[in-house]
Amino acid sequence: MADSIWLIGNKGMLGTELSLLLEKSGLPFVGTDCEIDITDTAALEQFAKKQSVGWIINCAAYTAVDRAEEDAENCRRLNTLGAGNIATCAKSIGARLIHISTDYVFDGNGNRPYREDDATNPIGVYGLTKREGELAILENNPRSYIIRTAWLYGRHGNNFVHTMLRLMNERDEIKVVNDQRGSPTWTFDLASAVLAFIKNVDAGKDIPFGIYHYTNEGNITWFDFAKEIFRQGREGGQIVKDCAVKPCTSAEYPAKVKRPVYSMLDKSKIKAALGIEVPAWEKSLTEFLKSNDDFKP
């Protein structure tokens, strides 16, 4: 059993979820956020050596996709330099690393779920720096697991589900893009998969290092997702009025960065490696809304 787990980026949406799950599981861990500068290798190693760390989970990232285009230097410092530094730190103390990456490493022009060994082709600064971060990790510390995910939502941060619940209670009509396909991912499910890596490896199971994909099951558009949020939210009392949910194209909502049109990720590898079942997105949305007691319309 590892001495302890170091959770980097513990205040974000996924990091907060992981903190709660680690506490519940009884696994020893320490969490840090901005107080440890991940762009400073010396600061990372100084902290790590005080903790007797056996695992590092990196949830720290620059995730403002549009802002990244004008803030490329800071984005690269966190997503590339920082990720590489964390991998170097993990190697120097003999720790295994779990790093969270993204579907944005692909261009979204595919027509079948992306596999881990498919060619990457990022279409913006965010995706490019995340891919460069993956490569830095694999080069600096081969004892690493990289988990790519997509369409993440959870209780502890701004996300699509919270935005939809708010807008549907404020407006009589909303438009949602219907030409981007993917699978929503509940932070609780992703956090559970992260812990499954640790528990399996610590129990002696041989889980090959490298890249894995994880999202909830399903193939939908953002419009499909919004319709189901409205249906379930209306039934559960989190939406208290009628709101027409209408489809639109991405072109009607121009952004600085083109989003991947197709974000489906193949999860065969992670399911086989960990022996886990991946919940359907509708079921996870239901569980999330049930647990989201703090949302008041």
N, C-alpha and C positions, 0 to 999 in steps of 0.2 A: 504494500500500500504506500502510495506517495506520502511524503511528509505533509505537504499542503499544496493547495491550488492557489495560484495568483491570477485573479480576474482583473484584467486591464480594461478600462472603459466601463466601470461598474455602475455609472450613473445614467447611462443611455437606456433606450427602450429594451434592447435585448439584455444588456448588462444588468439592469434592475431585475428582470425576470430570472436571470441566472443566479443572482444573489439570493433571491427568495427560495429558489429551488435547491441551491446548495445548502442553505440554512436548514431547510426541511429534510434534506437527505442526511444531514449530520456530517457531511464531508468537511474537513478543516480547510478554510480558505481565507485569503485576505483580498480585499478589493481596493483598487485605486482608480483615480480618474485624472484630472488635470494636475494634481499635486506632484505627479511623476512625469517628467517630460520625456516622451517616447522618442524624441529626436536627439536625445542626449544619451549615448551608450553608457557613459560612466554612471549617470544617475540611475539607469535601469539596473546595472550590475551591482551597484552599491546597495540598492534596496533589496534585490533578489538574494544576495548573500546573507542578509540578516534574517531571512524568512525560512530557510530550508525548503525550497520550492521544488516539487516534483513535476508539476504541470503548470503551464501558462495558458490561459485562455485570452485571446486578444479580440475584444469587441470595439476597440477604439478605431475611429475612422472619420474622415471628412466626407459627409454624405449629402451635402447640398449640391445636387447635380447641376443645376443651372448656374449657381454662383461660382462653381468651380471654374467655369470658362473664363471668368475675369480674375480669379484668385488661384491660378494654377500652381503658383509656387507653394502656397500654404497647403493646398490639396496634396501636392506631391510630397511635401515634408511629412505629412501624417500617413498617407496611404502607401507610400513607397519607402521613403527613408525610415519612417517609424516602424513599419512592419518588418523591414530588414533588420533594424536594430534589435527588435524584440526577438527575432529568430537567432541572432548572434548571441544575445543574452541567454536565451534558453540553452543554446549549445554549450556555452561557457560554464553553466552550472549543472549540465547534464539533465535538463528538464525536457519533457515532451511539450510540443506547442500545438494548440488548436487555434486556428485563425479563421475569421469569418470574411468571406468574399461575396461576389455578386454576379448575377446574370449579365450585368453590363459589360463584362469582358467579351461578350458576343455582340455581333452587329444586329441580331434579330431578323436576319433574312432567311433563316432555316425553315424547313417544312416538316421536321420531326424533332422530338425532344433532344436537346443537346446532351451529348455524353462528355464525360470528363476529359477525354483525349481529343475531342473535336478542336479544330483550329479556332483560335480566338481572333477577334477583330474589333476592338473597342471603337466607338464612334464619338466619343467625347472625352474631355479631360478626366472626369471622374472614373469612367471605365478604364481608361488608359493607365491611370495611376494605380488603380486596384490590380490590374493585370501585372504591372511592373512590381507591385508589392508581392504578388504571388511568386513571381520569378525570383525576387530577392530572398524570400523565405526559403524556397526550395534549394537555392544556391548556398545560403548561409547556414541552414540547419535541416538536413534531410530527415531528421526525426520529428517531422511536422505533419499535421493534418490540416488541410484547407477545406472548408465547407462553403460552397457557393449556395446562395439562397436568393429569393426574389419576392417582391410584393409583400414585404414584411409589415405586420401590424401587431399592436399589443396595447396593454393597458397603460403603460408608463411612458408615453411619448406621443407626439403628433403623428398621425397616420391617416390613411384613407378612410378607415371605418369611423374613427372619431369625427373626421371632417364631414362625412356623409350624414351621420346622426345629427350633427349640429345644423347643417344646411337643410336637411329634410324637415327639421322643426321650425326653420325660419322662412322657408320659401314655399311657394305653391308649385314650382317647377324647377327641375335641375337638368342639365345636360351632361352626359358622361360619355367618354370616348368608347367607341365600339369597334375599333380596328387595331387594338393591341391585345394579344392573347398571352395568358400565363396562368400561374397558380398562386393564389394568396397563401401566405405562410403566417401562422400564429406564432408569436414569440415563445409561448409555452411549449409548443411542439418542437420547435428548433432547439430550445434550451434543453429539452428532454433528450434529444438526439446527441447534443454535445456531452451531456452527462453519461450517455450510453457508451461513448468512446472511452471515457475515463474508467467506468466501472468494468467494462469488458477487458480492457488492457490490464488494469490492476488485478483482475481475477485470473490473469494468465493467458487470455485469448490473444492469438496472433492476428492483429488488425494491421494490414499493410499501410505504411505511411503514404501520403500523397493527397490528391484532390478528390473530393466527394461532392455530390449534389444533394440538396435537401429543400423541398417545398412540400406543402400539402398536396394531396392528390386532386386532380381535376384540370380541365382545360377550358378556360372561360375568358371573357373580355372584362374590362373594367365596368362596362355597362351591365353585364350579367351580375357582377359582384354587387354593384349598387342596387340592382333590383332585389337581390336576396337580402341585402342589409335592410332595405325598406320593408320587405315582407316580414322578416323576423323581428325587426325593431317595432313594427306596428303591433304585431302579435304580443310582444313582450312588454309593451307599454313604454318603450324608450323613444318612440316616435308618436306624438299625440295628435297629429293632423294629417290630412291627405297631402301628398306631394307627387306630382307627375314626374316620373323618371324617364327621360327621353335620350335616345342615342344620338351621337354626333361623331364627326371625324376628328382625327388629331389635327388636321389642317385648320379646323375651326378654333383650336386653342394653341396657337403657335408658341413654341418655347425656344429658348436659346440652344437647347440640345435636343436632337431627335432621340426619342425613346425607342428601345428595341421593339419592333412590331410583334416579334414572336419570342417569348421568354420561357418556353417550356423546357424544363430540365429533367433529364432521365435519372431516376432514382434507384435503378436496379443495383448499382454497386453498393450503395450505403445500406440498402435493405438486406442484401446478401451478407455483407460484412458484419453487421450488427444484429442480424436476425430480428429486425423490428418491423412492425406494420406502420404504415404512414396514414394518418387519418385523412378522410375526405375533407375538402375545404368547407363544405356546408356544415358538417358536423362540428368542426373546430370553430366556425363562426358562432354556432349555437352555444357552445361551451364558453366562448369568450364573452358573448353578450350576457350570459347568465352570471358570469363572474365579474362583470363590469358594473358593479353596484353603484359606483361613485358617479356614473353618468346620470345627470338629471336634466330632462328636457325643459 
